[in-house]
Amino acid sequence: MLYKSWESNGQDPRAGEKIESWLRQTGSFSEVDVHEVVMPVGNRSPSTTPTAAQNPVRQQEVVDPKLRALELAFTNSTRGTFATEKYHPRMVELGYTPEAKGQCLEQFSTSEWRMDMPLHFVWARKSV
C-alpha cells in the first residue's frame, strides 16, 4: 500500500537503486560514488525480541549505534504516519480504512514486523 501511495503521488519507491545511473546520465558529474547501507527497521523492544532458541542468528545481530538511532527515528516516524487521525487523501483512495489502520498498528507492536531498508548515500563531484 505504501509503494502504491508513493507511485500515485509521482514518486519512485526504488529511486535509490537508480540514483547512480541517473546522475551519470546527466553528464554533469565527473565522479559519482553511491554507498548503500542497509538499515534494519522494525520492533526491537526487549519484550518481543526472539530468544536464541527461536532465532539464534537474530540474537547475534549487532547494529551500529548511529544506525540504530536512525532506525528508531524512522520506525517511530512510520508508526506515527499510520497512527495519525487524519490520513492523506491518496491513502484513503488506496483503501486505508480504520480496519487497515488497526492491522498496521498491531503489526507495528509485534516482533514479526521487520524489514531491511536500503539507504543510498551519494557523493558527486561536478564536472568543470
C-alpha positions as CSV (number, residue, x, y, z in Angstrom):
1,M,0.0,0.0,0.0
2,L,2.8,2.4,0.8
3,Y,4.5,1.9,-2.6
4,K,1.2,2.4,-4.3
5,S,0.7,5.6,-2.4
6,W,4.1,6.9,-3.4
7,E,3.7,5.9,-7.0
8,S,0.3,7.6,-7.2
9,N,2.0,10.7,-6.0
10,G,4.6,10.6,-8.8
11,Q,7.3,9.2,-6.5
12,D,9.6,6.3,-7.4
13,P,10.0,4.0,-4.4
14,R,13.1,2.4,-5.9
15,A,14.9,5.7,-6.7
16,G,17.9,4.8,-4.5
17,E,18.7,1.8,-6.8
18,K,18.7,4.1,-9.8
19,I,20.3,7.3,-8.5
20,E,23.9,6.5,-9.6
21,S,22.7,5.8,-13.2
22,W,20.6,8.9,-13.2
23,L,23.4,11.1,-12.0
24,R,25.9,9.7,-14.6
25,Q,23.3,10.1,-17.4
26,T,23.2,13.9,-16.7
27,G,26.8,14.2,-17.8
28,S,27.1,16.9,-15.1
29,F,29.4,15.0,-12.7
30,S,33.0,13.8,-13.2
31,E,32.8,11.5,-10.2
32,V,29.8,9.7,-8.7
33,D,30.0,7.5,-5.6
34,V,26.9,5.8,-4.2
35,H,27.2,3.9,-0.9
36,E,24.3,1.7,0.2
37,V,23.7,1.0,3.9
38,V,21.0,-1.5,4.8
39,M,19.1,-0.3,7.9
40,P,17.0,-2.9,9.7
41,V,13.6,-1.4,10.6
42,G,11.0,-2.8,13.0
43,N,10.2,-3.6,16.5
44,R,13.1,-4.4,18.8
45,S,11.5,-4.0,22.2
46,P,13.1,-6.4,24.7
47,S,9.7,-8.0,25.4
48,T,9.3,-9.0,21.8
49,T,12.9,-10.0,21.0
50,P,13.1,-13.6,20.0
51,T,15.0,-16.0,22.3
52,A,18.2,-17.6,21.0
53,A,16.2,-20.9,20.6
54,Q,13.7,-19.2,18.4
55,N,16.2,-17.3,16.2
56,P,19.9,-17.8,17.0
57,V,21.0,-15.6,14.1
58,R,18.9,-12.6,15.2
59,Q,20.3,-12.8,18.7
60,Q,23.9,-12.3,17.4
61,E,22.9,-9.3,15.3
62,V,24.9,-6.2,16.1
63,V,23.8,-2.8,14.8
64,D,26.0,0.3,14.7
65,P,24.6,2.7,17.4
66,K,24.3,5.6,14.9
67,L,22.3,3.3,12.5
68,R,20.2,2.1,15.5
69,A,19.3,5.7,16.3
70,L,18.3,6.3,12.7
71,E,16.3,3.1,12.7
72,L,14.4,4.2,15.8
73,A,13.6,7.6,14.3
74,F,12.4,6.1,11.1
75,T,10.3,3.4,12.8
76,N,8.7,5.9,15.1
77,S,8.0,8.3,12.2
78,T,6.5,5.5,10.1
79,R,4.4,4.3,13.0
80,G,3.2,7.9,13.5
81,T,2.2,8.2,9.8
82,F,-0.1,5.2,10.1
83,A,-1.4,6.0,13.5
84,T,-2.5,9.6,12.7
85,E,-6.1,10.5,13.0
86,K,-6.2,12.3,9.6
87,Y,-4.9,10.5,6.5
88,H,-3.7,11.8,3.2
89,P,-6.5,11.6,0.6
90,R,-4.4,9.2,-1.5
91,M,-4.1,6.8,1.4
92,V,-7.9,6.8,1.7
93,E,-8.3,6.3,-2.1
94,L,-6.0,3.3,-1.9
95,G,-8.2,1.7,0.7
96,Y,-6.6,2.8,4.0
97,T,-9.5,2.2,6.3
98,P,-9.9,2.3,10.1
99,E,-9.6,-1.6,9.9
100,A,-6.4,-1.3,7.9
101,K,-5.1,1.2,10.5
102,G,-5.8,-1.3,13.3
103,Q,-3.9,-4.0,11.4
104,C,-0.9,-1.8,10.7
105,L,-0.7,-0.7,14.3
106,E,-1.0,-4.3,15.5
107,Q,1.9,-5.3,13.2
108,F,4.0,-2.4,14.4
109,S,3.7,-3.7,18.0
110,T,4.9,-7.3,17.2
111,S,8.4,-8.7,16.7
112,E,7.2,-10.1,13.4
113,W,7.2,-6.6,11.7
114,R,10.8,-6.3,10.4
115,M,12.3,-5.3,7.1
116,D,15.7,-4.2,5.8
117,M,15.6,-0.7,4.2
118,P,18.4,0.2,1.9
119,L,19.7,3.8,2.3
120,H,21.8,5.3,-0.5
121,F,24.3,8.0,0.3
122,V,25.7,9.9,-2.7
123,W,28.9,11.9,-3.2
124,A,29.3,13.5,-6.5
125,R,31.8,15.9,-8.0
126,K,30.5,18.4,-10.5
127,S,32.3,18.5,-13.9
128,V,34.3,21.5,-14.7
